Amino acid sequence: MSLSIDIIRELLRNELPGENAHLQMSPLGRERSSDAIRKATNIKESAVALVLYRSESTIKSVLIQRTLYEGSHSGQVCLPGGKKEPFEKNLTETAQRECVEETGLSERHLSLIGELTPVYIPVSNYRVSPYVFEYQSTPEFSPDPREVAEILPFNIQDILQRENIKKTDIRVSRDQVLRDVPYFDIQKRVVWGATAVILNEFKTLCESHFKTL
C-alpha cells in the first residue's frame, strides 16, 4: 500500500478526523480543544508547519527540538512554528515564516496543500493552527541556533506504525508529573502534547486512504 503527496492533498480536501483523533494522543483528563477554549480569554494565535517532501521512494517530514529556555515548551520536540505577528495577514503566513526561520528551508519551495484541525493548549493559552506544505525541492536545513537545538527529519511511515505509539510519565514542573501520557516514538524521541495530537490527526487521515482500497 502506497501513499503519495498527491493522495494526501486529496485527503486534506475531505472531512478531517478532527478532535476524535486528537483525544487518542491527549494526556489523560485533557478536554477537547473546542470545550477548553470556551473557558479561555485573551487567546494567543499561533501556527505550525507540517512539511512533506519526497525522498527516494518515501515521504518525509521534519520536526525540530527546541533549545532550553524558561518556558512551558523548553526542549520539546515539535513541528516548526510559532506565534502570529501583527504584520501577518493570516496564520498561513505565520506557519510559513516560522518554518523558514527555524529550519532554513526556502520559502519559494513551500507550497500549501491543506490544513488540519486547530489545537488549543491551556498551559500556554495558545490556539495552534496546523498547515500542511509540500516542499518542492530537496531540503537543505540550516537551523536557527537561538531556537532550534536539532533538526529531525523523519519518515511518515514512522507515525503510521502502531508499535511507535507508546505511553510514559512526563514531568511538566517540579511538582507535577503527567502519568501514562501517549506519545510517538520517533527516532527514540518522545513526541507528545500538541505535536502528537496534530500528527495523530494526520495519521488518521492517511489511514482513511488505506481503508478505501
C-alpha positions as CSV (number, residue, x, y, z in Angstrom):
1,M,0.0,0.0,0.0
2,S,1.5,3.3,-1.0
3,L,0.9,6.9,-0.1
4,S,1.8,9.9,-2.1
5,I,1.8,13.6,-1.6
6,D,-0.9,13.9,-4.3
7,I,-3.1,11.4,-2.4
8,I,-2.5,13.4,0.8
9,R,-3.5,16.6,-1.0
10,E,-6.8,15.0,-1.9
11,L,-7.4,13.6,1.6
12,L,-7.0,17.1,3.0
13,R,-9.9,18.2,0.9
14,N,-12.2,15.7,2.7
15,E,-13.8,16.0,6.1
16,L,-11.0,15.9,8.7
17,P,-10.8,13.4,11.6
18,G,-10.7,16.4,14.0
19,E,-10.8,16.2,17.8
20,N,-11.7,12.5,17.9
21,A,-8.2,11.8,16.6
22,H,-6.8,14.5,19.0
23,L,-8.2,12.7,22.0
24,Q,-6.3,9.5,21.2
25,M,-2.9,11.2,21.9
26,S,-4.0,13.7,24.5
27,P,-2.9,13.4,28.2
28,L,-5.5,11.8,30.4
29,G,-8.1,14.2,31.5
30,R,-7.4,16.7,28.8
31,E,-10.5,18.3,27.4
32,R,-11.4,18.7,23.7
33,S,-9.9,21.9,22.4
34,S,-13.4,23.2,21.5
35,D,-14.6,22.7,25.1
36,A,-11.5,24.1,26.8
37,I,-11.3,27.2,24.6
38,R,-14.8,28.3,25.6
39,K,-13.4,29.0,29.1
40,A,-10.4,30.9,27.9
41,T,-9.8,34.6,27.5
42,N,-7.1,36.6,25.6
43,I,-6.2,33.5,23.5
44,K,-3.0,33.8,21.5
45,E,-2.9,32.6,17.9
46,S,0.0,30.5,16.5
47,A,0.6,28.2,13.6
48,V,2.8,25.2,12.8
49,A,4.0,23.7,9.5
50,L,3.8,20.0,8.7
51,V,6.2,19.9,5.7
52,L,6.1,16.9,3.4
53,Y,8.8,16.1,0.8
54,R,9.8,13.3,-1.4
55,S,13.0,11.3,-0.6
56,E,13.7,8.5,-2.9
57,S,10.6,6.3,-2.7
58,T,9.3,7.7,0.6
59,I,7.6,10.7,2.0
60,K,9.4,12.5,4.8
61,S,8.6,15.4,7.1
62,V,10.6,17.3,9.7
63,L,10.5,18.0,13.4
64,I,12.7,20.3,15.5
65,Q,14.0,20.0,19.0
66,R,13.7,23.4,20.8
67,T,16.6,24.8,22.8
68,L,16.3,25.0,26.5
69,Y,14.7,28.2,27.8
70,E,12.4,29.5,30.6
71,G,9.0,28.4,29.3
72,S,6.4,25.6,29.1
73,H,7.8,24.1,25.8
74,S,11.5,24.2,26.6
75,G,13.5,21.4,24.9
76,Q,10.4,19.8,23.4
77,V,10.3,18.0,20.0
78,C,7.7,19.7,17.9
79,L,6.7,20.9,14.4
80,P,8.3,24.2,13.3
81,G,6.0,27.1,14.2
82,G,5.3,30.0,16.5
83,K,3.0,32.9,17.3
84,K,1.3,35.1,14.8
85,E,2.9,38.6,14.4
86,P,0.8,41.7,13.9
87,F,2.1,42.3,10.4
88,E,0.8,38.9,9.1
89,K,-2.4,38.8,7.3
90,N,-3.2,35.2,8.2
91,L,-1.9,32.2,10.0
92,T,-0.7,30.5,6.8
93,E,1.9,33.3,6.6
94,T,2.8,32.6,10.3
95,A,3.4,28.9,9.6
96,Q,5.5,29.6,6.5
97,R,7.6,32.3,8.1
98,E,8.3,30.3,11.3
99,C,9.2,27.2,9.3
100,V,11.7,29.2,7.1
101,E,13.2,30.9,10.2
102,E,13.6,27.8,12.2
103,T,14.7,25.2,9.6
104,G,16.4,27.3,6.9
105,L,14.1,25.9,4.2
106,S,13.4,28.2,1.2
107,E,10.0,30.0,1.2
108,R,9.8,29.7,-2.6
109,H,9.7,25.9,-2.4
110,L,6.9,25.7,0.2
111,S,3.5,25.0,-1.4
112,L,0.4,24.9,0.9
113,I,-1.6,21.8,0.3
114,G,-4.1,21.9,3.2
115,E,-4.7,22.4,6.9
116,L,-5.6,20.3,9.9
117,T,-7.8,21.0,12.9
118,P,-6.6,23.7,15.4
119,V,-5.5,22.6,18.8
120,Y,-5.8,24.7,22.0
121,I,-3.0,24.4,24.6
122,P,-4.3,25.5,28.0
123,V,-0.9,25.7,29.7
124,S,0.3,28.5,27.3
125,N,-3.2,29.8,26.2
126,Y,-2.3,29.3,22.5
127,R,-4.5,28.1,19.7
128,V,-2.3,26.3,17.3
129,S,-3.4,26.1,13.6
130,P,-1.5,23.3,11.7
131,Y,-0.8,23.8,7.9
132,V,0.4,21.1,5.6
133,F,3.0,22.1,3.0
134,E,4.8,20.3,0.2
135,Y,8.4,21.2,-0.2
136,Q,9.1,21.1,-3.9
137,S,12.8,20.6,-3.8
138,T,15.5,18.7,-2.0
139,P,15.6,20.3,1.5
140,E,18.8,21.8,2.9
141,F,18.4,22.5,6.5
142,S,20.0,25.4,8.4
143,P,18.5,25.6,11.9
144,D,18.2,28.9,13.9
145,P,20.6,28.3,16.8
146,R,18.7,30.6,19.1
147,E,15.5,28.5,18.9
148,V,16.5,25.1,17.4
149,A,18.8,22.6,19.0
150,E,18.4,20.0,16.3
151,I,16.6,19.3,13.0
152,L,14.9,15.9,13.0
153,P,13.8,14.7,9.5
154,F,11.6,11.6,9.8
155,N,9.8,9.1,7.5
156,I,6.0,9.5,7.5
157,Q,5.8,5.7,7.9
158,D,7.2,6.2,11.4
159,I,3.8,7.6,12.6
160,L,1.8,5.0,10.7
161,Q,3.4,2.1,12.6
162,R,1.3,1.1,15.6
163,E,4.4,0.0,17.6
164,N,5.7,3.6,17.6
165,I,2.8,4.8,19.8
166,K,3.7,4.3,23.5
167,K,3.0,5.8,26.9
168,T,5.2,7.3,29.6
169,D,5.2,9.6,32.6
170,I,6.2,13.2,31.8
171,R,7.4,15.7,34.4
172,V,6.0,19.1,33.4
173,S,7.1,21.0,36.5
174,R,8.9,20.5,39.8
175,D,5.6,19.4,41.4
176,Q,3.6,17.9,38.6
177,V,4.0,14.6,36.7
178,L,1.6,13.5,34.0
179,R,1.0,9.8,34.1
180,D,0.7,7.4,31.1
181,V,1.0,10.1,28.5
182,P,0.7,8.8,24.9
183,Y,3.5,9.7,22.6
184,F,5.1,8.9,19.3
185,D,8.5,7.3,19.5
186,I,10.2,9.0,16.6
187,Q,14.0,8.3,16.3
188,K,13.9,7.4,20.1
189,R,12.5,10.9,20.9
190,V,9.3,11.4,22.9
191,V,6.9,13.4,20.7
192,W,3.9,14.2,22.9
193,G,1.4,17.0,23.6
194,A,0.1,19.2,20.8
195,T,2.6,17.9,18.3
196,A,1.5,14.3,18.9
197,V,-2.2,15.4,18.7
198,I,-1.6,17.0,15.3
199,L,0.4,14.1,14.0
200,N,-2.3,11.7,15.1
201,E,-4.9,13.5,13.1
202,F,-2.6,13.4,10.1
203,K,-2.0,9.7,10.7
204,T,-5.7,9.0,11.0
205,L,-6.3,10.9,7.7
206,C,-3.7,8.9,5.9
207,E,-5.1,5.6,7.3
208,S,-8.5,6.5,5.9
209,H,-7.0,6.1,2.4
210,F,-5.9,2.6,3.1
211,K,-9.4,1.7,4.4
212,T,-10.9,2.6,1.0
213,L,-8.6,0.4,-1.0
